[in-house]
Structures are given as C-alpha cells and as structure tokens.
Amino acid sequence: MAQRRTKIVATLGPASSSDAVIEQLILAGMDVARLNFSHGTAHDHRERVRQLRALAQKHGRYIAIMGDLQGPKIRIARFCNKAITLKAGEPFTLSNAHPPQQGDERIVGIDYPSLVHDCAPGDELLLDDGKVILRVQSVDAQAVHTVVEQGGPLSDNKGINRRGGGISADSLTDKDHADITTMAEIGVDYVAVSFPRYGRDIHQARKLVREAGSQAWIIAKIERAEAVADDEALDDLIHASDGVMVARGDLGVEVGDARLAGIQKRIILHARTHNKLVITATQMMESMVHSPVPTRAEVSDVANAVLDYTDAVMLSAESASGQYPVEAVAAMARICVGAEQEPGTTRSQHRVGEVFGRCDETIALSAMYAANHFPGVKAIISLTESGHTPLIMSRIRSGVPIYCYTRHAATQRRVALFRGVYAMPFDPAAMPAAQLGNLALAALKDKKLIQPGDWAILTRGRVLDSDIGTDSMTLIQLD
C-alpha cells in the first residue's frame, strides 16, 4: 500500500481504553489520539496518555495527543423520566428557575441563565444537534417560551444552539481552566478550544496553556456561525491559532446543513493559505458505530476532504464508543490512500505572485517547487527544531514525502498531524556539520525509503537555535 499522506485523528473512549484496542488502533493507522475532556476524569486521561506513549514507543510510531476542551456547550437539564417526546405545535419552555431534574413535556431547566438575553421572538432554537426545533414566542426574566416546530424524542442534557449563532457564552469555562492544567501535567501535544468566536479567545487559551507550563499547539474548533460569517472573522481565528478543526456538528446546526459543505471547503482553503493545520471532523463514518463497513456516502465524504487537502480526518463516536473502532480507523486509512491516488492531489498551484514574509517560508516553498518540478527528487529532508518549516512545506500539494528530522520528542509527535510529513529522530548537534547531508541520506537508505541514484532536498538552519530558523536548501544525490 502507498504511503498515506492524510493523517487520522481517533477519539479514545469506552470502546478504546484497553491496551489491546489502543495498540490495534496504532497499527491500523491512528496518527493522533484525541482525548475528549467533556467525558472522563483527570485520572482516566492520565492513564490513556501513559498507555499511548508506551505503545507508540513499542511500535516505533510518533503519536500526537490532542486534548479537547469541553467549552461552553449550552444544555438543557434533566427530565423526571429521563426522556420525553415533543409534538409539533405544542408549547415548551426553557427555564432558569425550573428544578434541574424535574423536566417534563411542558418545561425543562437550562444551565445557562443568559439564554434569556440571547434570544428574541422569532428565533429558532435547535436541540440535540437539530433533531428538535423550537420557535421562540416570548422571553421573560426567567424563561424562554417556545412552540415546537419539529418534534421528536428528547433526553437529558442535550445541547442547545441558536440558528445563526449569537450565544454569548465565554469560550473558556472554569472547567476548561482546570482541564488546561491537567493537559499540561500529562503532556498533550495539542489543545483544541471549543466554541471560540474571536481570535482573542484563542489568545486567552494560549496564555493559559503557557502559564500552565505547556508548549502545546492550539487548535481552534470552528463551530459557531459567527466564526464563518465572513472571511475577516474566519481569518481572525485562523491567524490566532496553530490550526483549526472543521467541527461540523454544532457548525452545521448553526449555519444549516445546506451551507455546510461549501463552508468546509472555505475553511480548508483559508487554513492552508495561511500556513495553518486543518482537521475535518464529525460524523465522517457515523454508520460504523454499529456497522463494520462505511456507507458509500461516508466514503465520498472522507475522500472529498482528502481531495480538498485537509491535513487530517477525524473519528469521534466511531472510535470512542462504537462497536468497530479498529475497523473504522482501517477503513479511513484505506479511503485516504485511495483518494490520494488522484493526480490532482500531487499537482500544486504554487503561490505565484505572492510575497513571502519569512526566510524559512521562502526556503520551504522553494524546496517544494524544486521537488515538484525535478522528477529525480524522492524525498524532502527538513532539519528542524519546532517543525514549522515542514508545516509550511506541507501546505503545498505534492507526492514527495517530507521527513522531519528533529532531536525533540515533542516535535516528533507534533508533526504526526501534518499532511505528508513523517518524523525521523536526528540530532545534528551531535554530528560533524560536513557530514550532515550524507548522514541524513543514510537514515532514509537504512529504512529503504530511497535508492541509489535518487535525489533528496535538504533544508536546514546553518546556525542551530537561530531566530532566523531554516535558511538554506541543498540538492543531494544518493551514490
């Protein structure tokens, strides 16, 4: 099978918490493990990290770990009988004052007092990811009074969205603050921030992560209508983050399913243009929660994200609580490789006419131009400290693998999320400068990744730990 370039994020949960299943997920193709901090305890997450690190080392794999903050998910409270069925045309009230465990077919409590300020008559409220739709009739100091437009079953603690966005809750809750501390302690590589509206939400999250002692990269989950209202709002979040996630569940509810596919493509394009990571997520293979094979529509969904050049595709319930977590990862890997066979996935539309802003960006994009236009090049070797240079390289469509040579374990794990980038442990500080090129080539030859006569492009910073970073590019041939 061809070397897969698109990376796979798999969420761990009850179905994937044992050593045996986690090991099978790694062997099936998981590149990044997602820990959902909406569920589980700090002890649970600490144990998952211990398992992941040990099993990844056992198999010589570099697995990144992403901690996903719960964020201000607005929810209804609970019902006397755990669940009800709402009928179209019937009144239904969301109340701040109602006892939190005494909901019924007429009224239920809510955990967000400001909902009464965020709603107005005529608004649509969507419950349980849009399965139930309410139309606001009136609002008073304690409650939002609605009529049911689309009925159906409704159970405890389901989420509430407002069509078009406009929920004013802060992006980071008290629970998120505590979870950031836990994430720093257990050493996650990425922190995903839920429901950010503005770049300043991401700046605040980054400040908290750094104060907790972590150098994790920050992923902004795009799931509010305000975040995609226009290009300026979207770019504000992209610029503030290290990468974004197309979180299609809540986003689809807020913007409407008819607009979701187009918005997904716009997010992927903008993220890559600004040299940032992008993950496509939510219900990509939802049927595999209960089925060992995906539907044709799910195959097309994953493949289309790959063709749009997403860095990674993500599994949620499929791997966390489904009956076939390993099969889901294996199927996703197979689909990614299949989609990557299309010629368009390696045909670059280089940034002709753009002005580069940094020395390392200039070298990175020059290397990709050379790799895509000199058929003898079979590998790109990037000697890097942070992984920033191979990140920029991987924004360009190419079939040439990018090898991240680094001495830092954190960077080796981090690049597991970069499309078409593969980590190689390598410490240039411990080697004679004149021999770096030959030693770098030898590492690829030992793994049978290049053959005599093949060319490679080597990029590096001539001064280790320099602020300039990568400032040179060399073409070298394996004798």
Salt bridges, closest charged atoms under 4 A:
GLU23 OE2 - LYS58 NZ 2.76
GLU23 OE2 - HIS59 NE2 2.56
ASP31 OD2 - ARG4 NH1 2.83
ASP31 OD1 - ARG61 NH2 3.25
GLU47 OE2 - ARG50 NH2 2.53
ASP68 OD2 - ARG34 NE 2.78
ASP68 OD1 - LYS221 NZ 2.98
ASP104 OD2 - ARG106 NH2 3.25
ASP123 OD2 - ARG162 NE 3.02
GLU124 OE2 - ARG135 NH2 3.46
GLU124 OE1 - ARG163 NE 3.01
ASP128 OD1 - LYS131 NZ 3.98
ASP140 OD2 - HIS145 NE2 2.84
GLU149 OE2 - ARG135 NE 2.91
ASP179 OD2 - LYS175 NZ 2.95
GLU185 OE1 - ARG46 NH2 3.36
ASP189 OD2 - ARG53 NH2 3.53
ASP189 OD1 - ARG413 NE 2.87
GLU211 OE2 - LYS207 NZ 2.67
GLU223 OE2 - LYS221 NZ 3.98
ASP231 OD1 - ARG266 NH1 3.12
ASP231 OD1 - HIS270 NE2 3.69
ASP235 OD1 - HIS270 ND1 2.73
ASP235 OD1 - HIS274 NE2 3.47
ASP242 OD2 - ARG206 NH1 3.00
ASP250 OD1 - LYS73 NZ 2.59
ASP301 OD2 - ARG248 NH2 2.76
ASP308 OD2 - LYS265 NZ 2.91
ASP311 OD2 - ARG272 NH1 3.70
ASP311 OD1 - ARG395 NH2 2.44
ASP360 OD2 - ARG358 NH2 2.62
GLU385 OE1 - ARG407 NH2 2.86
GLU385 OE1 - HIS408 NE2 2.82
ASP465 OD1 - ARG407 NH2 3.28
ASP471 OD2 - ARG462 NE 3.37
